[in-house]
Amino acid sequence: MDELVRKTRSAGLDTRDPEFRKLIAAQIAALDPEDEADAMRWIDAVSIFNDEEWIEEE
């Protein structure tokens, strides 16, 4: 975990900075719920290809 914090800091981002948190919060608030729902529907539709029980019959 410490390595991740160091990499983040070296990139110039401090995730504990109130201004950074405000920026992220604003970006999250601006997300379109329908776009998010559409993405989740797509993930659900294609998830069968990642299902370990799904086996292609020869």
C-alpha positions in Angstrom: 0.0 0.0 0.0 2.8 2.4 0.8 4.2 1.9 -2.7 0.8 3.0 -4.2 0.8 6.1 -2.0 4.3 7.0 -3.1 3.4 6.5 -6.8 0.3 8.7 -6.4 2.3 11.4 -4.6 5.1 11.2 -7.3 2.4 11.8 -9.9 1.5 15.0 -8.0 -1.8 13.8 -6.7 -2.7 13.8 -3.1 -6.0 12.0 -2.7 -6.3 13.5 0.8 -6.3 17.0 -0.5 -9.7 18.6 0.0 -9.5 20.3 -3.5 -8.7 16.9 -5.1 -11.7 15.3 -3.3 -14.0 18.2 -4.4 -12.9 17.6 -8.0 -13.5 13.9 -7.8 -16.9 14.4 -6.1 -17.9 16.9 -8.9 -17.0 14.4 -11.6 -19.0 11.6 -9.9 -22.0 13.9 -9.5 -21.8 14.7 -13.2 -22.1 11.1 -14.2 -25.3 10.3 -16.2 -27.2 7.6 -14.3 -28.6 6.2 -17.6 -25.1 5.9 -19.1 -24.1 4.0 -16.0 -27.1 1.8 -16.2 -26.4 1.1 -19.9 -22.8 0.2 -19.0 -24.0 -2.2 -16.3 -26.5 -3.8 -18.8 -23.7 -4.3 -21.3 -21.5 -5.9 -18.6 -24.3 -8.2 -17.6 -25.0 -9.2 -21.2 -21.4 -10.1 -22.0 -20.6 -11.6 -18.6 -21.5 -15.1 -19.8 -18.1 -15.1 -21.7 -16.3 -14.7 -18.4 -18.4 -17.3 -16.5 -16.2 -20.2 -15.4 -19.1 -22.6 -15.9 -19.6 -21.6 -19.5 -17.9 -24.2 -21.7 -17.9 -24.2 -25.4 -19.0 -27.5 -26.8 -16.9 -29.0 -29.4 
